[in-house]
Amino acid sequence: MKILVVNPNTLYDLYETTKEADAPDLSTTGMAMFLKERPDISKEESQTMREFVGRHGQALGKVFKDETKTEQDFVQKVAELIIEDIQEAKELEEAEKAEEGSEA
């Protein structure tokens, strides 16, 4: 499993740009608008952001749309999701090692 690490503040800015532009889609239209405003974002970073949103879009969208939540809550959610991904990758690796050990 590939672990995706994104800058939560940059990701929040992507959501903000998409919302402010009333873009119909975050990962294509919103991302294109965002990258036009932020030429400092590399191709690799934008790809990582797309993949992260693809994996966690529902959870992120829920926090972003919740008017009782702040940018800090969004950043916290991103951190939690990264930690979950790391834990999942670790568990998968351990399961694969255990399976290899039982085959020997």
C-alpha positions in Angstrom: 0.0 0.0 0.0 1.3 3.4 -1.0 1.3 5.9 1.9 0.3 9.3 0.8 1.5 12.3 2.8 0.0 15.6 1.9 0.2 19.1 3.3 -3.2 19.5 5.1 -3.2 23.3 4.7 -2.6 23.0 1.0 -5.3 20.4 0.7 -7.7 22.7 2.6 -6.8 25.5 0.1 -7.8 23.2 -2.7 -11.2 22.6 -1.1 -11.6 26.4 -0.6 -10.7 27.2 -4.2 -13.1 24.6 -5.4 -15.9 25.9 -3.2 -15.3 29.6 -4.0 -15.3 28.9 -7.8 -18.4 26.7 -7.4 -16.5 24.1 -9.4 -18.5 20.9 -10.2 -15.6 18.6 -9.3 -12.7 18.8 -6.9 -10.1 16.5 -8.5 -10.3 17.8 -12.1 -11.9 21.2 -12.4 -11.1 22.4 -8.8 -7.6 21.1 -9.1 -7.0 22.9 -12.4 -8.2 26.2 -10.9 -6.1 25.6 -7.8 -3.0 24.9 -9.8 -3.5 28.0 -11.9 -3.5 30.0 -8.6 -0.6 28.0 -7.1 2.1 27.4 -9.7 4.4 26.4 -6.9 2.6 23.1 -6.5 4.6 20.4 -8.3 3.1 17.8 -10.6 4.0 15.1 -8.0 2.4 17.0 -5.2 -0.8 17.6 -7.1 -0.9 13.9 -8.1 -0.5 12.9 -4.4 -3.3 15.3 -3.5 -5.6 13.7 -6.1 -4.8 10.2 -4.8 -5.4 11.2 -1.2 -8.7 12.8 -2.1 -9.6 9.8 -4.1 -8.9 7.6 -1.1 -10.4 9.9 1.6 -12.7 12.3 -0.2 -15.9 11.3 1.6 -14.4 11.9 5.1 -12.7 15.1 4.0 -15.8 16.4 2.4 -17.8 15.7 5.5 -15.5 17.8 7.7 -15.1 20.6 5.1 -18.9 21.0 4.6 -19.7 20.9 8.3 -20.2 24.6 9.2 -19.3 23.8 12.9 -15.9 22.6 11.8 -12.9 24.9 11.4 -9.8 24.7 9.2 -8.0 23.2 12.2 -10.6 20.4 12.3 -9.9 19.7 8.7 -6.2 19.6 9.3 -6.7 17.3 12.2 -8.8 15.0 10.0 -6.0 14.9 7.4 -3.5 13.9 10.1 -5.8 11.2 11.4 -6.3 9.8 7.9 -2.5 9.7 7.3 -2.0 7.9 10.6 -4.8 5.4 9.6 -3.0 4.8 6.3 0.3 4.2 8.0 -1.3 1.7 10.4 -3.1 -0.1 7.6 0.1 -0.4 5.6 1.9 -1.7 8.7 -0.8 -4.3 9.3 -0.8 -5.3 5.7 3.0 -5.7 5.7 2.9 -7.8 8.9 0.2 -10.0 7.4 2.2 -10.5 4.3 5.3 -11.4 6.4 3.3 -13.9 8.5 1.9 -15.5 5.3 5.4 -15.8 3.9 6.6 -17.4 7.2 3.8 -20.0 7.1 4.6 -20.9 3.5 8.2 -21.8 4.4 
